[in-house]
Amino acid sequence: MEDKPTTDTTPAARAFSRREGLKLGVAGIVASATPALAASATQQEGAMTGNSAIRSFSVSFPQADFDDLRRRIAATRWPDREQVNDASQGVQLATTQALARYWTNEYVFRRLEAKLNAYPNFITEIDGLDIHFIHVRSRHEHALPMIVTHGWPGSIVEQLKIIEPLTDPTAHGGDASDAFHLVIPSLPGYGFSGKPTAPGWNPVSIAHAWATLMQRLGYTRYVAQGGDWGNAVSEVMALQQPPGLLGIHTNMAATVPANISRALAFHEAPPADLTAEERNAWDQLADFYGKGLGYAIEMSYRPQTLYGIVDSPVGLAAWMIDHDIRSYLMIARAFAGGTEGLSRDDVLDNVTLYWLTNTAISSARLYWDTTNNLPAGGFFDVRGVQLPVAVSAFPEEIYAAPRSWAERAYPKLIYYNKLPRGTHFAAWEQPDLFVSEMRESFKSLRR
């Protein structure tokens, strides 16, 4: 028997606050976080046991979908240029037009299929919904299983670069003792996972589903990793403490102390006793809450209204790359000819996946569901995780969690490191650094 996701649709006073960030209440999560019941039998790929069957999956899109996409890009109706010489009014016209030209004239549309089909893909039904996942087992006998969860506007595309070095470390500068078995699921409503037809899929229910998935795959000891929504899901898993979960790693930690969260919410001055590292985190959070939350507010309040990003591929691309200012500027530099971080192909692989799977709105509903069906709480507020936690602080993340805050937020902090570079999309943009972080983070949890 599996726990069922909550379907309570009562819209209590849980509105998204521009100052506090996405609502993900600690009290509500803890109250809902009873451990998922262990499955009566574990399932391996190809096993057939009613709804718990794990089916092989291959990615294939009709040529007509690519032809339609190219036609729609060419038919884009463009606005006039922004009135300023920076990104303060949003995604700049020159960047968007460069993206559209590359997408139409140089991007290889079948590239995405080939990349995804290079790895074993599967689908299994959990709590009435099809869940898609990539599952790559290491050839090394004592590899540590790890479930890695993406966020928005990400997808499984974010994790493709880390698969080979983590599962086959001896071929990528590591030791056999660094090996992982990787499970990389698509969030409900994202990619090739099913689209929920009723409310109830949020970090609490997803965390239960991920525990069921790991049990179904036969993993009795494993770790979890995530950033963005992946951090929320991983931290909730740690609160639920399903059998076998040893610890988690986050590259977008929830460590903001209550007094800092309150001061930011009420536009107060920063506390005078902040260290330089803490003041940097304050400044990053103040900037994001003040200028960067537009996308999340709309998806939390009115996701169904976003018809434009379902009808216009260029509109979808602009919406997705405007997640946070530092990752946007990196992407803009890529389309201006730069070579740092993400490439143009990287960006368009991800946007193309959203377009071809028609998941612009179904993915956005995760914000609405979390806002309306969980008690209020800041996305970066401390949740009270008691399992071992490892933190990697990338400097251009929405905020780089200071060590002092991480030590207070996670009583069992087993690893902390401040990286020299990297934005919101750590595994995707800085795969070498990310792989090194995974190897170091979980050394103490291996046997």
C-alpha positions in Angstrom: 0.0 0.0 0.0 1.3 3.4 -0.9 0.5 6.8 0.7 -1.8 8.9 -1.4 -1.0 12.5 -2.2 -3.2 15.0 -0.5 -6.0 16.4 -2.6 -7.2 19.2 -0.2 -8.0 22.2 -2.4 -9.2 24.5 0.3 -7.5 27.9 -0.5 -6.6 29.0 3.0 -4.5 32.1 3.6 -1.4 30.6 2.0 -0.8 33.2 -0.7 2.6 33.6 -2.2 4.4 36.5 -0.7 6.7 38.7 -2.9 9.0 39.1 0.1 9.0 35.7 1.6 9.3 33.5 -1.5 7.5 30.3 -2.4 5.4 28.9 0.4 6.5 25.5 1.7 5.5 25.4 5.4 7.7 23.5 7.9 4.8 22.7 10.2 2.6 21.4 7.4 5.4 19.4 5.9 6.3 17.8 9.2 2.6 17.0 9.9 2.2 15.4 6.5 5.6 13.7 6.6 4.7 10.2 7.8 7.1 7.7 6.3 5.9 5.9 3.2 5.0 2.3 3.8 7.5 -0.2 2.6 6.5 -2.0 -0.6 5.8 -5.7 -0.2 8.3 -6.6 -2.9 10.9 -4.7 -4.7 10.8 -4.4 -8.5 13.6 -4.4 -11.1 13.4 -3.0 -14.6 11.1 -5.0 -16.8 9.3 -6.6 -13.8 5.5 -6.8 -14.3 3.4 -6.7 -11.1 0.2 -4.8 -11.8 0.5 -1.0 -11.5 4.0 -1.3 -10.1 5.4 -2.5 -13.4 8.5 -0.7 -14.6 8.4 -0.2 -18.4 11.2 0.7 -20.7 10.7 4.0 -22.5 12.2 5.4 -25.6 12.0 9.1 -26.7 10.6 9.7 -30.1 9.0 12.8 -31.5 7.0 13.0 -34.8 8.7 15.1 -37.5 5.6 17.1 -37.8 6.2 18.5 -34.3 9.6 19.7 -35.3 8.2 21.2 -38.5 5.5 23.0 -36.5 8.1 24.3 -34.0 10.3 25.8 -36.7 7.3 27.4 -38.4 6.1 29.0 -35.1 9.6 30.4 -34.4 9.7 32.0 -37.8 6.2 33.5 -37.3 7.1 35.2 -34.0 5.7 38.7 -33.7 8.4 40.7 -32.0 7.9 43.6 -29.6 9.9 46.8 -29.9 13.3 47.0 -28.1 13.5 47.6 -24.4 14.0 51.2 -23.3 17.2 50.6 -21.3 20.6 49.2 -22.0 20.5 46.5 -19.4 18.2 43.6 -18.4 16.2 45.6 -15.8 13.1 45.5 -18.0 13.4 41.8 -18.6 14.8 39.5 -21.3 16.4 41.7 -23.9 15.2 41.7 -27.6 18.7 41.1 -29.0 19.2 38.0 -26.8 15.8 36.6 -27.7 16.2 37.2 -31.5 19.7 35.6 -31.4 18.1 32.6 -29.6 15.4 32.3 -32.2 17.9 32.5 -35.1 20.0 29.8 -33.7 17.0 27.6 -32.8 15.8 27.9 -36.4 19.0 27.8 -38.4 21.6 25.8 -36.4 20.1 23.8 -33.6 19.8 20.1 -34.5 16.2 19.2 -33.6 16.9 15.5 -33.2 19.8 16.2 -30.9 17.6 16.0 -27.8 16.2 12.5 -28.7 19.7 11.1 -29.2 21.0 12.5 -25.9 18.1 11.1 -23.9 18.0 7.8 -25.6 21.7 7.3 -24.8 20.6 6.3 -21.3 18.1 3.8 -20.0 14.7 5.5 -19.6 11.7 4.0 -17.7 8.2 4.7 -16.6 6.3 3.4 -13.6 3.0 4.3 -12.1 3.0 5.6 -8.5 -0.1 6.8 -6.8 -2.0 6.7 -10.1 0.5 8.8 -12.1 3.1 7.7 -14.5 6.6 8.7 -13.4 9.4 8.9 -15.9 13.0 8.4 -14.8 16.5 7.6 -16.1 18.2 4.8 -14.2 21.9 4.1 -14.7 23.5 1.5 -12.6 27.3 1.6 -12.1 29.4 -1.4 -12.9 31.2 -0.9 -9.6 29.8 -3.3 -7.0 29.6 -1.0 -4.0 28.2 2.1 -5.8 25.9 4.3 -3.6 22.4 4.8 -5.0 21.4 8.4 -5.4 18.1 10.0 -6.6 18.6 13.4 -8.2 15.7 15.8 -8.6 15.7 18.7 -11.0 13.7 22.0 -10.6 12.0 24.7 -12.7 12.8 25.8 -15.3 15.0 22.7 -15.4 14.4 19.1 -16.4 16.3 15.8 -16.6 18.4 17.6 -19.2 20.1 19.3 -16.2 21.6 16.1 -15.0 22.8 14.4 -18.3 26.4 15.7 -18.0 26.9 14.1 -14.6 25.7 10.6 -15.4 28.8 9.1 -16.8 31.4 10.6 -14.3 29.3 9.6 -11.3 28.4 6.1 -12.5 31.8 5.3 -14.1 34.3 7.3 -12.0 37.4 5.3 -12.9 36.9 6.6 -16.5 36.5 10.2 -15.3 39.3 10.9 -12.8 37.8 9.1 -9.8 38.1 5.9 -7.9 35.7 2.9 -7.8 34.8 4.0 -4.3 33.3 7.2 -5.7 30.7 5.3 -7.8 27.0 6.0 -7.7 23.9 4.3 -9.1 21.7 7.2 -10.4 18.0 7.6 -10.5 16.9 10.8 -12.2 13.1 11.3 -12.3 11.0 13.8 -14.1 8.8 15.8 -11.7 5.0 15.2 -12.1 3.8 17.5 -14.9 7.4 17.8 -16.3 9.0 16.1 -19.3 7.7 12.6 -19.8 6.1 12.1 -16.4 2.3 12.2 -16.3 0.4 15.4 -15.9 -1.7 15.5 -12.7 -5.4 16.1 -13.5 -6.2 17.1 -9.9 -4.4 19.0 -7.2 -2.3 17.1 -4.7 1.2 16.7 -6.3 3.6 18.9 -4.3 6.9 18.3 -2.5 5.2 16.2 0.3 3.5 13.8 -2.1 6.5 13.8 -4.5 8.8 12.9 -1.7 6.6 9.9 -0.8 6.6 8.9 -4.5 10.4 9.1 -4.7 10.8 6.8 -1.7 8.4 4.4 -3.3 10.4 4.5 -6.5 13.7 3.8 -4.7 12.0 0.9 -2.9 10.6 -0.4 -6.1 14.1 -0.4 -7.6 15.4 -2.5 -4.8 17.5 0.1 -3.1 17.7 -0.3 0.7 20.3 2.3 1.3 20.5 5.5 -0.8 21.0 9.3 -0.7 19.0 12.2 -2.3 20.2 15.3 -4.1 18.5 18.4 -5.5 18.5 22.1 -6.1 15.4 24.4 -6.6 12.3 22.1 -6.4 14.8 19.3 -6.0 16.0 20.7 -2.8 12.5 21.1 -1.5 11.7 17.4 -2.4 15.0 16.2 -0.9 14.6 18.1 2.3 11.0 16.8 2.7 12.2 13.3 2.1 14.7 13.9 4.9 11.8 15.0 7.1 9.8 11.9 6.2 12.8 9.7 6.9 11.8 6.8 4.6 13.5 3.5 5.2 17.0 3.5 3.6 17.5 7.3 3.1 21.0 8.0 4.6 21.3 11.7 3.9 20.8 14.5 1.3 22.9 17.0 -0.6 21.6 20.4 -1.7 23.0 23.1 -4.0 20.2 25.5 -3.1 20.0 25.1 0.7 17.2 26.3 2.9 19.1 28.0 5.7 17.7 31.5 6.2 17.3 32.2 9.9 13.8 33.3 11.1 15.0 36.8 12.0 16.6 37.3 8.6 13.4 36.1 6.9 11.3 38.5 8.9 13.5 41.4 8.3 13.6 40.8 4.5 9.8 40.4 4.5 9.2 43.8 6.2 12.0 45.7 4.3 14.0 46.2 7.4 17.6 47.1 7.5 20.0 44.1 7.7 21.2 43.2 11.2 24.3 45.0 12.2 26.1 41.8 13.3 26.1 40.0 9.9 29.4 38.7 8.7 30.6 39.6 5.2 29.4 36.2 4.0 26.0 36.6 5.6 25.7 40.2 4.3 26.3 38.9 0.8 23.5 36.3 1.2 21.2 39.1 2.5 22.0 41.3 -0.5 21.3 38.4 -2.9 18.0 37.5 -1.2 16.9 41.2 -1.1 17.6 41.6 -4.8 15.7 38.3 -5.7 12.7 39.1 -3.5 12.6 42.7 -4.7 13.1 42.1 -8.5 13.2 38.5 -9.4 10.0 36.8 -8.3 7.7 37.7 -11.1 7.6 34.3 -12.7 7.0 32.5 -9.4 4.2 34.8 -8.3 2.3 34.3 -11.6 2.7 30.5 -11.5 1.7 30.4 -7.9 -1.4 32.5 -8.4 -2.6 31.9 -12.0 -0.6 29.2 -13.9 -3.5 28.5 -16.2 -3.4 32.0 -17.6 0.0 31.4 -19.3 -1.5 30.3 -22.6 1.0 32.5 -24.5 4.0 30.2 -23.5 2.1 27.2 -24.8 1.4 28.8 -28.1 4.7 30.6 -28.7 8.0 28.8 -28.5 9.9 32.1 -28.3 7.6 33.2 -25.6 8.3 30.0 -23.7 12.1 30.4 -24.1 12.0 34.0 -22.9 9.9 32.9 -19.9 12.2 30.1 -19.0 15.6 31.9 -19.3 14.3 34.8 -17.0 14.5 32.6 -13.9 17.1 34.7 -12.0 19.3 37.5 -13.1 22.7 35.8 -12.8 21.8 32.7 -14.8 20.0 34.9 -17.3 23.1 37.0 -17.9 25.2 33.9 -18.4 22.7 32.6 -20.9 22.6 36.0 -22.7 26.4 35.9 -23.0 26.1 32.4 -24.5 23.8 33.7 -27.3 26.2 36.6 -27.8 29.0 34.2 -28.6 30.4 33.4 -25.1 31.5 30.0 -24.0 31.1 30.0 -20.3 28.7 27.7 -18.4 25.7 26.7 -20.5 26.0 26.5 -24.3 23.3 27.6 -26.7 22.5 23.9 -27.4 22.2 23.2 -23.7 19.6 26.0 -23.3 17.6 24.9 -26.3 17.7 21.2 -25.4 15.8 22.2 -22.2 13.4 24.6 -23.9 12.7 22.1 -26.7 11.8 19.4 -24.2 9.3 21.7 -22.5 7.8 22.6 -25.9 7.6 19.1 -27.4 6.1 17.7 -24.2 3.7 20.6 -23.8 4.5 21.0 -20.2 4.8 24.8 -19.8 1.6 25.0 -17.8 1.5 21.5 -16.2 5.0 22.2 -14.7 3.9 25.7 -13.5 1.0 24.1 -11.5 3.6 22.8 -9.0 3.9 26.3 -7.7 0.1 26.7 -7.4 -0.3 23.4 -5.7 2.4 24.1 -3.2 1.1 27.6 -2.4 -2.5 26.4 -2.0 -2.2 23.0 -0.4 0.7 23.4 2.1 0.9 25.8 5.0 2.8 29.0 4.6 6.5 29.2 5.0 9.4 30.8 3.1 11.1 28.6 0.5 14.5 29.2 2.1 13.3 29.0 5.7 14.9 26.3 7.9 12.8 23.1 7.9 14.4 21.2 10.8 16.1 18.4 8.8 17.7 15.9 11.2 19.3 13.6 8.8 22.9 14.1 7.5 23.1 17.0 5.0 25.8 18.2 2.6 25.8 21.7 1.2 27.5 23.1 -1.9 27.3 26.9 -2.1 27.7 28.1 -5.7 28.4 31.9 -5.6 25.8 33.0 -8.2 22.9 30.9 -7.0 19.8 32.9 -5.9 21.7 33.1 -2.6 24.9 31.4 -1.5 24.1 29.9 1.8 26.8 31.0 4.4 28.5 28.2 6.4 27.2 29.8 9.6 23.6 29.5 8.5 24.1 26.0 7.2 25.6 24.9 10.5 22.6 26.2 12.4 20.0 24.9 9.9 21.4 21.3 9.7 22.5 19.8 13.0 24.1 16.9 11.1 25.9 18.9 8.5 28.5 16.5 7.2 30.0 18.6 4.4 30.0 22.3 3.3 31.9 23.9 0.5 31.9 27.3 -1.2 32.6 27.0 -4.9 34.5 29.4 -7.0 31.9 29.7 -9.8 28.5 28.6 -10.8 24.9 29.8 -10.9 21.5 28.2 -10.3 22.0 25.2 -12.6 25.0 23.6 -10.9 25.0 20.1 -12.4 24.2 21.4 -15.8 26.5 24.4 -15.9 29.5 23.2 -13.8 29.4 19.4 -14.1 33.0 18.9 -13.1 32.6 20.8 -9.9 29.3 19.2 -9.2 30.7 15.7 -9.7 33.6 16.5 -7.3 31.1 17.8 -4.7 29.0 14.6 -4.9 32.1 12.4 -4.4 33.2 14.4 -1.4 29.8 15.0 0.1 28.8 11.4 0.7 32.1 9.8 1.6 31.2 9.5 5.2 27.9 7.8 4.4 29.4 5.0 2.4 30.3 1.6 3.9 
